[in-house]
Amino acid sequence: MNITRGKIKSAQKVVIYGPEGIGKSTFASQFPNPLFIDTEGSTKNLDVARMDKPTSWTMLKSQLEYIKSNPTVCKTVVIDTIDWAEQLCIDDICAKYGKKGIEDFGYGNGYVYEKEEFGRFLNSLEDLIDRGINVVLTAHAQLRKFSQPDEIGEYDRWELKLGKKTASQISPLVKEWADMVLFANYKTVAVATDKDGRKYKAQGGGRVMYTLHHPCWDAKNRHGLPEEMDFSYAGIAHIFNDVAPANNASAPQNPIPQPPKAEPVTQPVPQTTQIEKTPESVPLPTPQIQNDKSVNIPEGIPKALADLMRANGVDESEIRQAVFTQGHYPYDTPITNYDPRFINGCLVGAWNKVFEVIQSNRDLPF
């Protein structure tokens, strides 16, 4: 039984949300050495490092697995935005169970499946935190009528935009997971009135961010930040200085000898290279690497599958061979003739297993 005292330096889990166009992506780009997973294409005008836009839930998880296996590629992972990523999750669940929409499950079962899948997704992000990589989730905000049991009447409240019915399940998971929830908005500095004293026009001020809970929005932090701050990264930059990997990183499993004692103290990140060969992950795609060989991807193949094939150098014939090996379709059947439900549910939804079969076939003598 190990008992420790004092503060533990760790990478941070941050949620930044606000109305569209307020500058969430620009704000996130100022975090230490960020790498964007741009789910909605909002970073085209930013000079940042980014991975290919994920076109499926499987591709998004594969990109995170690549970063997890190569923790020196960045110090911050930015998923921009998490509400667009949620739609990938819903599409994946519907494809897996052969449903046209999340409502087709009936009795709210589809939302239960999504909550379970999203919970596993957030848990997987903890592996990045253990490797000293900050995780930033940006999200849009939505206004919703809200009423408290002990109050009369309703009022508008800003919330994470995670779907109308899923917000009651997914939004709490995201907020509980985060170390900081920052709400960015335009501050109303004055309300003009007419000669009779009636309010008729609000005048907007600068951009601000709120760090503590308020009846009209959700926010929190664990660093003693002021309740209201300018929407500027400079106000939180001190939190991310000299961040070292968490104490529970998988150092005891490391068979590699420790580096010499003369290693500079100001370079904690190289310690994370000890975990690059962690055996816990199955062979997964490496979407950031562009394969040298050109792969045959005929026109008509769904983009979600084509992106996974291209990212892993998988040829169209290898897909047909894997499908034939598993007894689903004859080898000569073109992929464009496959049932779309089979493509989305079995090939894209279970890509890790498909890729394992392809790798096994590559090792077979011909």
GUVEX-546541 format. One record per residue (C-alpha): x, y, z negated; residue number from 1. Coordinates in Angstrom, 2 decimals, m for minus. Last residue first. Layout:
# GUVEX-546541
+---------+---------+---------+------+
:       x :       y :       z : resi :
+---------+---------+---------+------+
:       X :       Y :       Z :  NUM :
...
+---------+---------+---------+------+
This chain:
# GUVEX-546541
+---------+---------+---------+------+
:       x :       y :       z : resi :
+---------+---------+---------+------+
:    1.29 :  m17.80 :   52.32 :  366 :
:    2.89 :  m18.19 :   48.90 :  365 :
:    0.91 :  m16.68 :   45.99 :  364 :
:    2.40 :  m13.72 :   44.10 :  363 :
:    0.29 :  m11.16 :   45.95 :  362 :
:   m2.82 :  m13.14 :   45.07 :  361 :
:   m2.09 :  m12.68 :   41.37 :  360 :
:   m1.71 :   m8.92 :   41.85 :  359 :
:   m5.04 :   m8.81 :   43.67 :  358 :
:   m6.73 :  m10.81 :   40.91 :  357 :
:   m5.36 :   m8.41 :   38.29 :  356 :
:   m6.58 :   m5.45 :   40.36 :  355 :
:  m10.09 :   m6.89 :   40.40 :  354 :
:   m9.95 :   m7.32 :   36.63 :  353 :
:   m8.92 :   m3.69 :   36.11 :  352 :
:  m11.44 :   m2.53 :   38.73 :  351 :
:  m14.45 :   m3.81 :   36.79 :  350 :
:  m16.78 :   m0.85 :   37.40 :  349 :
:  m15.26 :   m0.07 :   40.81 :  348 :
:  m15.31 :   m3.58 :   42.26 :  347 :
:  m18.09 :   m5.19 :   40.23 :  346 :
:  m20.72 :   m2.53 :   39.52 :  345 :
:  m20.11 :    0.04 :   42.23 :  344 :
:  m19.16 :   m2.34 :   45.04 :  343 :
:  m21.64 :   m5.05 :   44.04 :  342 :
:  m24.46 :   m2.50 :   43.76 :  341 :
:  m23.50 :   m1.15 :   47.19 :  340 :
:  m24.01 :   m4.68 :   48.63 :  339 :
:  m20.99 :   m5.44 :   50.78 :  338 :
:  m21.17 :   m4.74 :   54.52 :  337 :
:  m18.76 :   m1.79 :   54.35 :  336 :
:  m16.25 :   m4.15 :   52.73 :  335 :
:  m16.11 :   m6.12 :   55.97 :  334 :
:  m17.01 :   m9.84 :   55.69 :  333 :
:  m14.17 :  m11.94 :   57.17 :  332 :
:  m13.07 :  m13.22 :   53.75 :  331 :
:  m16.47 :  m14.68 :   52.98 :  330 :
:  m18.24 :  m12.93 :   50.08 :  329 :
:  m18.54 :  m13.54 :   46.31 :  328 :
:  m16.46 :  m16.67 :   45.71 :  327 :
:  m13.81 :  m15.19 :   43.40 :  326 :
:  m11.07 :  m15.83 :   45.96 :  325 :
:  m13.24 :  m14.27 :   48.67 :  324 :
:  m13.58 :  m11.03 :   46.69 :  323 :
:   m9.84 :  m10.99 :   46.05 :  322 :
:   m9.08 :  m11.63 :   49.75 :  321 :
:  m11.52 :   m8.92 :   50.86 :  320 :
:   m9.90 :   m6.44 :   48.48 :  319 :
:   m6.45 :   m7.45 :   49.68 :  318 :
:   m7.54 :   m6.97 :   53.31 :  317 :
:   m8.57 :   m3.39 :   52.55 :  316 :
:   m5.07 :   m2.66 :   51.25 :  315 :
:   m4.32 :   m1.74 :   47.65 :  314 :
:   m1.59 :    0.87 :   47.18 :  313 :
:   m2.69 :    1.64 :   43.64 :  312 :
:   m3.91 :    5.22 :   44.01 :  311 :
:   m5.23 :    4.54 :   47.51 :  310 :
:   m7.32 :    1.57 :   46.40 :  309 :
:   m8.73 :    3.46 :   43.41 :  308 :
:   m9.58 :    6.46 :   45.60 :  307 :
:  m11.21 :    4.21 :   48.23 :  306 :
:  m13.41 :    2.58 :   45.59 :  305 :
:  m14.83 :    5.89 :   44.33 :  304 :
:  m14.97 :    7.24 :   47.91 :  303 :
:  m17.27 :    4.50 :   49.16 :  302 :
:  m15.77 :    2.60 :   52.14 :  301 :
:  m17.31 :    3.92 :   55.35 :  300 :
:  m14.07 :    4.66 :   57.14 :  299 :
:  m11.46 :    1.95 :   56.86 :  298 :
:   m8.84 :    2.02 :   54.08 :  297 :
:   m5.64 :    0.40 :   55.32 :  296 :
:   m2.82 :    1.35 :   53.01 :  295 :
:    0.20 :    3.47 :   53.87 :  294 :
:    3.32 :    2.50 :   51.94 :  293 :
:    5.05 :    5.10 :   49.83 :  292 :
:    2.53 :    4.98 :   47.02 :  291 :
:    1.74 :    8.32 :   45.39 :  290 :
:    2.16 :    7.98 :   41.66 :  289 :
:   m0.35 :    9.88 :   39.52 :  288 :
:   m2.95 :    7.14 :   39.77 :  287 :
:   m0.91 :    4.44 :   38.06 :  286 :
:   m3.50 :    1.68 :   37.96 :  285 :
:   m3.60 :   m0.74 :   35.05 :  284 :
:   m1.65 :   m3.82 :   34.09 :  283 :
:   m3.30 :   m4.83 :   30.78 :  282 :
:   m2.54 :   m2.61 :   27.82 :  281 :
:   m1.37 :   m3.79 :   24.37 :  280 :
:    2.21 :   m4.53 :   25.44 :  279 :
:    3.58 :   m1.11 :   24.42 :  278 :
:    6.39 :   m0.44 :   26.84 :  277 :
:    6.25 :    3.37 :   26.64 :  276 :
:    6.15 :    3.29 :   22.86 :  275 :
:    9.79 :    4.05 :   22.15 :  274 :
:    9.55 :    6.90 :   24.65 :  273 :
:    7.48 :    8.72 :   21.99 :  272 :
:   10.61 :    9.45 :   20.00 :  271 :
:   11.69 :   11.69 :   22.90 :  270 :
:    9.04 :   14.22 :   21.68 :  269 :
:   10.77 :   15.13 :   18.41 :  268 :
:   13.41 :   17.39 :   19.98 :  267 :
:   14.22 :   20.11 :   17.43 :  266 :
:   16.02 :   17.68 :   15.12 :  265 :
:   18.86 :   17.25 :   17.58 :  264 :
:   20.07 :   13.62 :   17.94 :  263 :
:   23.26 :   13.13 :   15.93 :  262 :
:   21.69 :   10.22 :   14.08 :  261 :
:   22.10 :    8.04 :   17.15 :  260 :
:   18.94 :    6.69 :   18.78 :  259 :
:   16.95 :    3.91 :   17.05 :  258 :
:   17.34 :    0.42 :   18.47 :  257 :
:   14.58 :   m0.83 :   20.81 :  256 :
:   12.26 :   m3.53 :   19.41 :  255 :
:    9.51 :   m1.00 :   18.65 :  254 :
:    6.53 :   m2.50 :   16.85 :  253 :
:    7.29 :   m0.53 :   13.67 :  252 :
:    7.14 :    2.74 :   15.71 :  251 :
:    3.53 :    2.34 :   16.81 :  250 :
:    2.48 :    5.86 :   15.98 :  249 :
:    0.96 :    6.05 :   12.51 :  248 :
:    3.19 :    8.89 :   11.38 :  247 :
:    1.76 :   11.17 :   14.06 :  246 :
:    4.04 :   12.35 :   16.87 :  245 :
:    5.76 :   15.70 :   16.25 :  244 :
:    4.34 :   19.16 :   16.81 :  243 :
:    7.04 :   21.84 :   16.64 :  242 :
:    4.68 :   24.70 :   17.47 :  241 :
:    1.11 :   23.69 :   18.28 :  240 :
:   m0.68 :   25.42 :   15.41 :  239 :
:    1.30 :   28.63 :   15.95 :  238 :
:   m0.31 :   29.07 :   19.39 :  237 :
:   m3.78 :   29.52 :   17.87 :  236 :
:   m4.22 :   33.29 :   18.17 :  235 :
:   m1.87 :   33.53 :   21.17 :  234 :
:   m4.32 :   31.36 :   23.14 :  233 :
:   m6.61 :   34.35 :   23.56 :  232 :
:  m10.37 :   34.63 :   23.26 :  231 :
:  m10.08 :   37.31 :   20.61 :  230 :
:  m10.99 :   35.93 :   17.22 :  229 :
:  m14.03 :   35.41 :   15.01 :  228 :
:  m14.27 :   33.20 :   11.91 :  227 :
:  m10.59 :   33.66 :   11.17 :  226 :
:   m8.51 :   30.46 :   11.37 :  225 :
:   m7.88 :   28.40 :    8.23 :  224 :
:   m6.31 :   25.48 :   10.07 :  223 :
:   m8.96 :   22.77 :    9.99 :  222 :
:  m11.30 :   24.27 :   12.57 :  221 :
:  m15.02 :   24.31 :   13.27 :  220 :
:  m17.63 :   25.54 :   15.73 :  219 :
:  m21.28 :   24.93 :   16.55 :  218 :
:  m23.51 :   27.83 :   17.59 :  217 :
:  m26.46 :   30.03 :   16.56 :  216 :
:  m26.74 :   29.00 :   12.90 :  215 :
:  m22.97 :   29.52 :   12.62 :  214 :
:  m20.14 :   27.04 :   12.13 :  213 :
:  m16.60 :   28.37 :   12.18 :  212 :
:  m14.03 :   29.00 :   14.94 :  211 :
:  m15.74 :   31.58 :   17.14 :  210 :
:  m14.11 :   32.81 :   20.31 :  209 :
:  m14.29 :   36.30 :   21.79 :  208 :
:  m14.54 :   37.80 :   25.25 :  207 :
:  m15.02 :   41.53 :   25.40 :  206 :
:  m18.20 :   43.56 :   25.15 :  205 :
:  m21.67 :   43.24 :   26.60 :  204 :
:  m24.37 :   45.89 :   26.44 :  203 :
:  m27.86 :   44.68 :   25.62 :  202 :
:  m30.81 :   46.55 :   27.07 :  201 :
:  m34.42 :   47.15 :   26.01 :  200 :
:  m34.69 :   47.61 :   22.29 :  199 :
:  m37.61 :   49.81 :   21.23 :  198 :
:  m36.78 :   52.92 :   19.22 :  197 :
:  m39.47 :   55.07 :   20.77 :  196 :
:  m36.91 :   57.08 :   22.75 :  195 :
:  m35.52 :   53.89 :   24.33 :  194 :
:  m32.98 :   51.59 :   22.79 :  193 :
:  m29.55 :   50.31 :   23.79 :  192 :
:  m28.18 :   47.19 :   22.12 :  191 :
:  m24.51 :   47.30 :   21.28 :  190 :
:  m21.37 :   45.16 :   21.05 :  189 :
:  m22.68 :   41.93 :   22.53 :  188 :
:  m19.72 :   39.57 :   22.50 :  187 :
:  m19.08 :   37.42 :   25.53 :  186 :
:  m18.65 :   33.81 :   24.50 :  185 :
:  m16.12 :   31.15 :   23.54 :  184 :
:  m16.94 :   28.41 :   21.03 :  183 :
:  m13.95 :   26.59 :   19.58 :  182 :
:  m14.30 :   23.11 :   18.10 :  181 :
:  m11.06 :   22.13 :   16.37 :  180 :
:   m9.95 :   18.82 :   14.89 :  179 :
:  m12.31 :   16.99 :   17.24 :  178 :
:  m13.86 :   13.53 :   16.79 :  177 :
:  m16.82 :   14.79 :   14.76 :  176 :
:  m17.69 :   17.33 :   17.47 :  175 :
:  m17.42 :   14.76 :   20.28 :  174 :
:  m19.55 :   12.18 :   18.46 :  173 :
:  m22.13 :   14.81 :   17.49 :  172 :
:  m22.48 :   15.83 :   21.18 :  171 :
:  m22.92 :   12.26 :   22.42 :  170 :
:  m26.00 :   11.26 :   20.40 :  169 :
:  m28.35 :   14.25 :   20.12 :  168 :
:  m26.89 :   15.65 :   23.33 :  167 :
:  m27.88 :   12.48 :   25.20 :  166 :
:  m31.46 :   13.61 :   25.72 :  165 :
:  m30.85 :   17.00 :   27.30 :  164 :
:  m27.42 :   16.28 :   28.75 :  163 :
:  m24.00 :   17.01 :   27.32 :  162 :
:  m23.94 :   20.78 :   27.47 :  161 :
:  m22.43 :   21.52 :   24.08 :  160 :
:  m24.74 :   23.76 :   22.11 :  159 :
:  m25.64 :   27.46 :   21.83 :  158 :
:  m28.78 :   28.17 :   19.77 :  157 :
:  m31.87 :   30.16 :   20.55 :  156 :
:  m34.39 :   30.63 :   17.74 :  155 :
:  m37.54 :   28.93 :   16.55 :  154 :
:  m40.18 :   29.83 :   13.99 :  153 :
:  m40.53 :   29.33 :   10.26 :  152 :
:  m37.52 :   27.96 :    8.41 :  151 :
:  m37.03 :   25.05 :    6.01 :  150 :
:  m37.26 :   22.34 :    8.67 :  149 :
:  m34.89 :   24.20 :   11.01 :  148 :
:  m35.95 :   25.14 :   14.54 :  147 :
:  m33.86 :   25.21 :   17.70 :  146 :
:  m34.57 :   26.31 :   21.24 :  145 :
:  m31.59 :   25.41 :   23.37 :  144 :
:  m28.94 :   27.45 :   25.13 :  143 :
:  m26.26 :   25.52 :   27.01 :  142 :
:  m22.49 :   25.54 :   26.82 :  141 :
:  m20.03 :   24.08 :   29.30 :  140 :
:  m17.24 :   21.83 :   28.16 :  139 :
:  m13.46 :   21.71 :   27.84 :  138 :
:  m11.77 :   18.76 :   26.17 :  137 :
:   m8.19 :   19.24 :   25.00 :  136 :
:   m6.03 :   16.32 :   23.88 :  135 :
:   m2.61 :   16.99 :   22.38 :  134 :
:    0.06 :   14.35 :   23.03 :  133 :
:    2.22 :   13.21 :   20.11 :  132 :
:    2.04 :    9.50 :   20.91 :  131 :
:   m0.51 :    8.88 :   18.16 :  130 :
:   m2.68 :   11.59 :   19.72 :  129 :
:   m2.58 :    9.74 :   23.04 :  128 :
:   m3.73 :    6.53 :   21.35 :  127 :
:   m6.54 :    8.52 :   19.70 :  126 :
:   m7.91 :    9.16 :   23.20 :  125 :
:   m8.91 :    5.49 :   23.34 :  124 :
:  m11.25 :    6.06 :   20.39 :  123 :
:  m12.98 :    8.83 :   22.32 :  122 :
:  m13.60 :    6.42 :   25.22 :  121 :
:  m14.87 :    3.69 :   22.89 :  120 :
:  m17.39 :    6.18 :   21.48 :  119 :
:  m18.39 :    7.15 :   25.01 :  118 :
:  m19.14 :    3.53 :   25.85 :  117 :
:  m21.22 :    3.01 :   22.70 :  116 :
:  m23.13 :    6.28 :   23.17 :  115 :
:  m23.74 :    5.45 :   26.82 :  114 :
:  m25.17 :    2.03 :   26.00 :  113 :
:  m27.48 :    3.64 :   23.43 :  112 :
:  m28.54 :    6.24 :   25.99 :  111 :
:  m29.49 :    3.48 :   28.41 :  110 :
:  m31.50 :    1.72 :   25.73 :  109 :
:  m33.81 :    4.74 :   25.31 :  108 :
:  m36.94 :    2.57 :   25.37 :  107 :
:  m36.49 :    1.96 :   29.09 :  106 :
:  m33.36 :    1.10 :   31.05 :  105 :
:  m34.58 :    3.07 :   34.06 :  104 :
:  m33.99 :    6.39 :   32.26 :  103 :
:  m30.23 :    6.15 :   32.83 :  102 :
:  m30.77 :    6.12 :   36.58 :  101 :
:  m30.84 :    3.78 :   39.58 :  100 :
:  m30.10 :    0.70 :   37.50 :   99 :
:  m28.02 :   m2.33 :   38.51 :   98 :
:  m26.57 :   m2.95 :   35.05 :   97 :
:  m22.96 :   m2.11 :   35.90 :   96 :
:  m23.97 :    0.59 :   38.39 :   95 :
:  m26.11 :    2.35 :   35.77 :   94 :
:  m23.30 :    2.19 :   33.22 :   93 :
:  m20.76 :    3.58 :   35.69 :   92 :
:  m23.05 :    6.40 :   36.81 :   91 :
:  m23.62 :    7.38 :   33.16 :   90 :
:  m19.87 :    7.45 :   32.45 :   89 :
:  m19.20 :    9.52 :   35.57 :   88 :
:  m21.91 :   11.92 :   34.37 :   87 :
:  m20.14 :   12.20 :   31.03 :   86 :
:  m16.97 :   13.25 :   32.84 :   85 :
:  m18.88 :   16.27 :   34.14 :   84 :
:  m19.78 :   17.11 :   30.53 :   83 :
:  m16.15 :   16.58 :   29.49 :   82 :
:  m14.84 :   19.29 :   31.80 :   81 :
:  m11.91 :   19.73 :   32.37 :   80 :
:  m10.14 :   16.91 :   30.57 :   79 :
:   m6.88 :   18.54 :   29.43 :   78 :
:   m3.99 :   16.33 :   28.36 :   77 :
:   m1.28 :   18.15 :   26.43 :   76 :
:    2.41 :   17.35 :   25.92 :   75 :
:    3.01 :   16.02 :   29.41 :   74 :
:    4.77 :   13.39 :   31.52 :   73 :
:    6.73 :   12.09 :   28.50 :   72 :
:    3.90 :    9.83 :   27.32 :   71 :
:    4.22 :    7.38 :   30.24 :   70 :
:    2.14 :    4.36 :   29.14 :   69 :
:   m0.50 :    6.59 :   27.56 :   68 :
:   m0.41 :    8.88 :   30.58 :   67 :
:   m1.10 :    5.89 :   32.84 :   66 :
:   m3.87 :    4.67 :   30.56 :   65 :
:   m5.47 :    8.11 :   30.71 :   64 :
:   m5.46 :    7.97 :   34.52 :   63 :
:   m6.98 :    4.50 :   34.37 :   62 :
:   m9.80 :    5.75 :   32.14 :   61 :
:  m10.66 :    8.45 :   34.69 :   60 :
:  m10.47 :    5.95 :   37.57 :   59 :
:  m12.85 :    3.59 :   35.80 :   58 :
:  m15.34 :    6.39 :   35.16 :   57 :
:  m15.39 :    7.09 :   38.89 :   56 :
:  m14.42 :    9.84 :   41.32 :   55 :
:  m11.55 :   11.13 :   39.24 :   54 :
:  m10.05 :   14.33 :   40.70 :   53 :
:   m6.42 :   13.53 :   41.37 :   52 :
:   m4.05 :   14.47 :   38.56 :   51 :
:   m3.13 :   18.00 :   37.68 :   50 :
:   m0.12 :   20.14 :   36.87 :   49 :
:   m1.05 :   23.81 :   36.72 :   48 :
:   m0.83 :   26.95 :   38.86 :   47 :
:   m4.53 :   27.81 :   38.63 :   46 :
:   m6.73 :   28.64 :   41.63 :   45 :
:   m7.78 :   25.06 :   42.27 :   44 :
:   m8.38 :   24.47 :   38.57 :   43 :
:  m12.20 :   24.18 :   38.64 :   42 :
:  m12.38 :   20.99 :   40.70 :   41 :
:  m15.13 :   19.33 :   38.63 :   40 :
:  m13.42 :   16.40 :   36.92 :   39 :
:  m10.02 :   18.07 :   36.69 :   38 :
:   m7.74 :   15.78 :   34.72 :   37 :
:   m5.25 :   18.48 :   33.86 :   36 :
:   m1.71 :   18.02 :   32.53 :   35 :
:   m0.64 :   20.70 :   30.05 :   34 :
:    2.95 :   21.46 :   29.01 :   33 :
:    2.03 :   23.10 :   25.68 :   32 :
:   m1.41 :   24.78 :   25.82 :   31 :
:   m1.71 :   27.81 :   28.09 :   30 :
:   m3.70 :   25.97 :   30.78 :   29 :
:   m6.52 :   25.44 :   28.26 :   28 :
:   m7.29 :   29.18 :   28.19 :   27 :
:   m7.30 :   29.35 :   31.99 :   26 :
:   m9.68 :   26.38 :   32.10 :   25 :
:  m12.03 :   27.91 :   29.52 :   24 :
:  m12.09 :   31.30 :   31.24 :   23 :
:  m15.59 :   32.73 :   30.73 :   22 :
:  m16.79 :   31.53 :   34.12 :   21 :
:  m19.48 :   29.15 :   32.88 :   20 :
:  m20.73 :   29.66 :   29.35 :   19 :
:  m18.70 :   28.28 :   26.44 :   18 :
:  m16.88 :   25.24 :   25.18 :   17 :
:  m13.39 :   24.40 :   23.95 :   16 :
:  m12.92 :   21.07 :   22.14 :   15 :
:   m9.52 :   20.38 :   20.61 :   14 :
:   m7.87 :   17.22 :   19.29 :   13 :
:   m4.44 :   18.13 :   17.96 :   12 :
:   m1.07 :   16.38 :   17.85 :   11 :
:    0.10 :   15.65 :   14.36 :   10 :
:    2.11 :   17.08 :   11.52 :    9 :
:    1.11 :   15.49 :    8.23 :    8 :
:    0.50 :   17.82 :    5.31 :    7 :
:    1.45 :   16.76 :    1.81 :    6 :
:    1.44 :   13.43 :    0.05 :    5 :
:    1.81 :    9.81 :    1.07 :    4 :
:    0.69 :    6.55 :   m0.49 :    3 :
:    1.61 :    3.23 :    1.18 :    2 :
:    0.00 :    0.00 :    0.00 :    1 :
+---------+---------+---------+------+
